Amino acid sequence: ANKGTDSGDQPAINPLQTYSESATNSYLNNKWRALYEGIARCNSTILTAVMAADAGTISAEEHASFDAQAAALRGWYHLEAWRLWADMSTNMYVPYVDENTDQSTLVNDVDIRQNIIDDLTAGTTLPVDMDQVGRFNQTVCQVFLAKAYMQMYGDYGSALTLLTAAESGSNPAGQAAGLMDNYGDIFDIQMRNDIESIYTVQYSVNDGSGGRNGGWGEVLNFPYKSGTSPGGCCGFFNPTQDFVNSFRTDANGLPFLDNSYNDEKVSNDQGVPPMKMWDIAAVYATDDNVAVLDPADPLKSTRHYVSLVDDNEGNDPLSSPGQWALDMTYVEYAGQLDPRVDWSVGRRGIPYLDWGDHTGQDWIRDQTYSGPYSPKKQVYKQEQEGTYTEVGNWTSGYTANGYRMIRYADVLLLKAECEAMTGGGDLGFGEVNLIRARAADAAGFVYEADGTTPAANYVIAEYTTPFGSGAEAMVAIKFERKLELGQEGHRYYDLQRWGDVQTDLNRIITYEKTMEWGNALYGGATIGAEDVNFPVPQRQIDLSNGNLKQNR
């Protein structure tokens, strides 16, 4: 995704997008503070549990459970910080803080990986069924521990053992995990804790918090058009053209694994007037623009007309050449696409959940800056507004649609990656095909308003030839993670783990710069070796009296 919105909105994000951020960037400091505040709360919980146990107000079993939960959560916060700021090439890490740490001694040049492993390992002693869906359980901690081994050590063997166990695990409420039948249902608020969710961060709304317990991190990531689109603000987090093109499929229904998907652009409505449909009762002035469905292909094509006169009322543009002039015709992309594209991206002319068709430019805050697409996965349905969204705040973008931190498809693909990297099993062939088979089920396609016509030319198939080597398997697995998990917060860390940050992001940005909006968004951006992580916030170095060092 790109930043979205416009260049003047929250300008401190702009250098993050162009990989030119400095150590004084406020967003980096805010992220550091949030993670270490979470760590501090874990440590307070551990100390409080000790006092409660000593006072006899909790049992030894409860004490052990609270201690393991807090340690595992502390491990996850440290892992997140490690992924953002640790740099193995310079032997710079992040501070490890436990309940006994003297804050004045904090440094970031000590390898803390084993501390993270130990904390997450503590969580694997927890029961599978914690009786509450928001808690960490054994399965959740197995997945996080596997991710830690993969990300920090490249230890795929240890990770494979953990992920094999997690594959038959459950969410913290004891519900067995598995794949949802339909891909789009994964992101429905009302299914946020269903079978696919191994761990969903719980949000709530209309609880007296004013939305602060809702989707605070996603509140700006909605279409911009007020009143007739969800959220009504603020146009952030827009998908890229490269991401959309990635869903193109070849004659066999398979992805273009050699990155030739960008050889043909999925057509979009950049610069095309929005779908403001002609209204027989409206009065139009000279130069007003309206759209009508193309009689030759009403589901896939719109004609745009410009009014030639004032007081233009009741004149059908299709049959009134004296009152209307044809400006342009917009035809949706007819090439083959993986159906997951239209659950991941808002595209003009494609149904946007139950909000009707995405009408294009008027749903985008500034198309000339952020391109023609809208995010979709975290968006609520119109029928859910007011029940699963906050009422009375400035936006209904505060929702109960909790973040799917771990879902079953992620576990399958991580396991596939481990098999490919260790030469185990079928090199991940079966796991990849399980996910593709789900996506290929026509019951899960996006359909036009008639309920029977697919919204695009969806063609997808499973792989038929087993992967011939671990290297070949990894090409397919990397691409499948992009298609399956795109816009869910995993991609940068995937590229980091694979050593692909510089090569892949430079390739994508080079392509994005060729789009009409590319230079406005990216300018002269290039990704260097230092961009595998972010600079340590200068504010934290200052507060440490210089004990913390810059990582670059």
Backbone hydrogen bonds, N-H to C=O, Kabsch-Sander energy under -0.5 kcal/mol:
donor,donor_aa,acceptor,acceptor_aa,energy
2,N,238,N,-3.2
5,T,235,G,-3.4
9,D,6,D,-1.0
10,Q,8,G,-0.6
13,I,10,Q,-2.1
14,N,11,P,-1.0
16,L,13,I,-0.7
17,Q,13,I,-1.8
18,T,14,N,-1.5
19,Y,16,L,-0.7
20,S,15,P,-2.8
21,E,15,P,-0.7
25,N,22,S,-1.6
28,L,25,N,-0.6
29,N,25,N,-1.4
30,N,26,S,-2.4
31,K,27,Y,-2.0
32,W,28,L,-2.3
33,R,29,N,-2.7
34,A,30,N,-2.2
35,L,31,K,-2.3
36,Y,32,W,-2.5
37,E,33,R,-2.0
38,G,34,A,-2.0
39,I,35,L,-2.1
40,A,36,Y,-2.1
41,R,37,E,-2.0
42,C,38,G,-1.9
43,N,39,I,-2.3
44,S,40,A,-2.3
45,T,41,R,-2.1
46,I,42,C,-2.2
47,L,43,N,-2.2
48,T,44,S,-2.7
49,A,45,T,-2.5
50,V,46,I,-1.6
51,M,47,L,-2.0
52,A,48,T,-2.6
53,A,49,A,-2.4
54,D,50,V,-2.5
55,A,51,M,-2.0
56,G,52,A,-0.6
56,G,53,A,-0.8
57,T,52,A,-2.2
58,I,52,A,-0.9
63,H,59,S,-2.6
64,A,60,A,-2.3
65,S,61,E,-2.0
66,F,62,E,-2.9
67,D,63,H,-2.5
68,A,64,A,-2.2
69,Q,65,S,-2.5
70,A,66,F,-2.5
71,A,67,D,-2.4
72,A,68,A,-2.3
73,L,69,Q,-2.3
74,R,70,A,-2.4
75,G,71,A,-2.3
76,W,72,A,-2.2
77,Y,73,L,-2.3
78,H,74,R,-2.2
79,L,75,G,-2.4
80,E,76,W,-2.6
81,A,77,Y,-2.2
82,W,78,H,-2.8
83,R,79,L,-2.5
84,L,80,E,-1.4
85,W,81,A,-2.5
86,A,82,W,-1.9
87,D,92,M,-3.9
90,T,87,D,-1.2
91,N,87,D,-0.6
92,M,87,D,-2.0
93,Y,108,N,-3.8
97,V,95,P,-0.5
101,T,98,D,-1.5
103,Q,101,T,-0.8
105,T,102,D,-2.4
106,L,103,Q,-1.2
108,N,547,N,-0.5
116,I,112,I,-1.8
117,I,113,R,-2.4
118,D,114,Q,-2.6
119,D,115,N,-2.3
120,L,116,I,-2.4
121,T,117,I,-2.5
122,A,118,D,-1.7
123,G,119,D,-0.9
123,G,120,L,-0.5
124,T,120,L,-0.7
124,T,121,T,-1.1
125,T,122,A,-1.3
126,L,123,G,-1.5
130,M,128,V,-0.8
130,M,172,P,-2.7
131,D,172,P,-0.8
132,Q,172,P,-0.7
135,R,132,Q,-1.4
138,Q,127,P,-1.9
141,C,137,N,-2.2
142,Q,138,Q,-2.3
143,V,139,T,-2.1
144,F,140,V,-2.3
145,L,141,C,-2.6
146,A,142,Q,-2.2
147,K,143,V,-2.6
148,A,144,F,-2.3
149,Y,145,L,-2.4
150,M,146,A,-2.5
151,Q,147,K,-3.1
152,M,148,A,-2.6
153,Y,148,A,-0.6
153,Y,149,Y,-1.5
154,G,149,Y,-1.0
154,G,150,M,-0.7
155,D,149,Y,-2.1
156,Y,154,G,-1.3
159,A,155,D,-1.4
160,L,156,Y,-2.2
161,T,157,G,-1.6
162,L,158,S,-1.6
163,L,159,A,-2.8
164,T,160,L,-2.3
165,A,161,T,-1.4
166,A,162,L,-2.3
167,E,163,L,-1.9
168,S,164,T,-0.5
168,S,165,A,-1.1
169,G,166,A,-2.3
171,N,175,Q,-2.4
174,G,171,N,-2.5
177,A,169,G,-2.2
178,G,195,I,-1.7
185,D,182,N,-0.9
186,I,182,N,-0.6
186,I,183,Y,-1.4
187,F,184,G,-1.0
188,D,185,D,-1.3
191,M,188,D,-2.0
192,R,189,I,-1.7
194,D,191,M,-1.9
197,S,194,D,-1.6
198,I,196,E,-0.8
198,I,406,I,-1.8
199,Y,406,I,-2.5
201,V,403,Y,-2.8
204,S,213,N,-2.3
212,R,209,S,-1.0
214,G,211,G,-1.9
215,G,399,T,-1.3
216,W,214,G,-2.5
218,E,215,G,-0.6
219,V,215,G,-0.6
219,V,216,W,-0.7
221,N,218,E,-2.0
222,F,220,L,-1.3
224,Y,363,W,-2.4
228,T,226,S,-0.5
229,S,225,K,-0.5
232,G,230,P,-2.1
235,G,222,F,-2.4
236,F,220,L,-2.0
237,F,3,K,-2.2
238,N,2,N,-0.7
244,V,240,T,-1.8
245,N,241,Q,-3.0
246,S,242,D,-1.6
247,F,244,V,-1.6
248,R,245,N,-2.2
249,T,336,Q,-1.2
250,D,254,L,-2.9
253,G,250,D,-2.3
256,F,248,R,-0.6
257,L,255,P,-1.4
259,N,256,F,-1.6
261,Y,256,F,-0.5
262,N,259,N,-1.1
263,D,260,S,-2.2
264,E,261,Y,-0.9
267,S,265,K,-0.6
272,V,269,D,-2.6
275,M,359,T,-2.2
276,K,274,P,-2.2
277,M,275,M,-1.2
278,W,291,A,-2.6
280,I,278,W,-0.5
282,A,279,D,-1.4
284,Y,282,A,-0.5
284,Y,312,N,-2.0
287,D,307,S,-2.8
288,D,285,A,-2.0
290,V,305,Y,-2.2
291,A,276,K,-2.3
292,V,303,R,-2.3
294,D,301,S,-2.4
297,D,294,D,-1.5
300,K,297,D,-1.3
301,S,297,D,-1.8
302,T,330,Y,-2.4
303,R,292,V,-3.0
304,H,328,M,-3.4
305,Y,290,V,-2.6
306,V,325,A,-2.6
307,S,288,D,-2.7
308,L,323,Q,-3.1
309,V,323,Q,-0.6
312,N,284,Y,-2.9
313,E,311,D,-1.1
314,G,282,A,-0.6
316,D,314,G,-0.7
319,S,316,D,-1.8
320,S,316,D,-0.5
320,S,317,P,-0.5
323,Q,320,S,-1.4
324,W,320,S,-2.2
325,A,306,V,-2.3
327,D,304,H,-3.6
328,M,304,H,-1.4
330,Y,302,T,-2.9
331,V,329,T,-0.5
332,E,300,K,-2.8
337,L,457,N,-2.3
338,D,247,F,-3.1
341,V,338,D,-2.0
342,D,339,P,-1.0
343,W,340,R,-1.3
344,S,340,R,-1.0
344,S,341,V,-0.5
345,V,341,V,-2.0
346,G,374,S,-3.5
347,R,345,V,-0.7
349,G,358,H,-3.2
350,I,347,R,-2.0
352,Y,356,G,-2.8
353,L,351,P,-0.9
355,W,352,Y,-2.3
358,H,347,R,-0.5
358,H,350,I,-2.0
363,W,360,G,-2.7
364,I,361,Q,-1.4
369,Y,366,D,-1.6
370,S,366,D,-2.7
371,G,367,Q,-1.6
374,S,346,G,-1.7
376,K,344,S,-0.6
379,V,376,K,-1.6
384,Q,381,K,-1.3
385,E,381,K,-0.5
385,E,382,Q,-1.2
387,T,384,Q,-1.6
388,Y,384,Q,-2.7
390,E,398,Y,-2.8
396,S,231,G,-0.6
398,Y,395,T,-0.6
399,T,397,G,-0.9
400,A,388,Y,-2.2
402,G,400,A,-1.9
403,Y,201,V,-0.5
405,M,199,Y,-1.0
405,M,403,Y,-1.7
406,I,199,Y,-2.2
408,Y,196,E,-2.7
410,D,407,R,-0.9
411,V,407,R,-1.6
412,L,408,Y,-2.4
413,L,409,A,-2.3
414,L,410,D,-2.4
415,K,411,V,-2.6
416,A,412,L,-2.4
417,E,413,L,-2.2
418,C,414,L,-2.2
419,E,415,K,-2.4
420,A,416,A,-2.5
421,M,417,E,-2.3
422,T,418,C,-1.6
423,G,419,E,-1.4
424,G,419,E,-1.6
427,L,424,G,-2.2
429,F,426,D,-1.4
432,V,428,G,-2.3
433,N,429,F,-2.1
434,L,430,G,-2.0
435,I,431,E,-1.6
436,R,432,V,-2.2
437,A,433,N,-2.6
438,R,434,L,-1.6
439,A,435,I,-1.9
440,A,436,R,-1.8
441,D,437,A,-0.6
441,D,438,R,-1.1
442,A,440,A,-0.6
444,G,441,D,-2.4
445,F,442,A,-1.6
448,E,453,T,-3.3
451,G,448,E,-2.3
455,A,446,V,-2.7
458,Y,456,A,-1.8
459,V,337,L,-1.8
459,V,457,N,-0.5
461,A,253,G,-2.1
473,A,469,S,-2.4
474,M,470,G,-2.3
475,V,471,A,-1.4
476,A,472,E,-1.4
477,I,473,A,-2.7
478,K,474,M,-2.7
479,F,475,V,-1.6
480,E,476,A,-2.4
481,R,477,I,-2.2
482,K,478,K,-1.4
483,L,479,F,-2.1
484,E,480,E,-3.0
485,L,481,R,-2.3
486,G,482,K,-0.9
488,E,485,L,-1.5
494,D,490,H,-2.1
495,L,491,R,-2.7
496,Q,492,Y,-2.3
497,R,493,Y,-2.4
498,W,494,D,-2.2
499,G,495,L,-0.8
499,G,496,Q,-0.7
500,D,495,L,-2.8
501,V,495,L,-0.7
504,D,500,D,-2.4
505,L,500,D,-0.6
505,L,501,V,-1.8
506,N,502,Q,-1.7
507,R,503,T,-1.8
508,I,504,D,-2.3
509,I,505,L,-2.9
510,T,506,N,-2.3
511,Y,507,R,-1.6
512,E,508,I,-2.9
513,K,509,I,-2.2
514,T,511,Y,-1.8
515,M,512,E,-1.7
518,G,515,M,-1.5
519,N,515,M,-0.5
521,L,517,W,-1.7
522,Y,518,G,-3.0
523,G,518,G,-0.6
523,G,519,N,-1.5
525,A,522,Y,-2.5
528,G,526,T,-0.6
531,D,528,G,-1.6
532,V,529,A,-1.0
533,N,530,E,-1.1
534,F,84,L,-2.8
538,Q,23,A,-2.7
540,Q,537,P,-0.7
541,I,537,P,-1.5
542,D,538,Q,-2.6
543,L,539,R,-2.3
544,S,540,Q,-1.4
545,N,542,D,-1.7
546,G,541,I,-2.2
547,N,544,S,-1.3
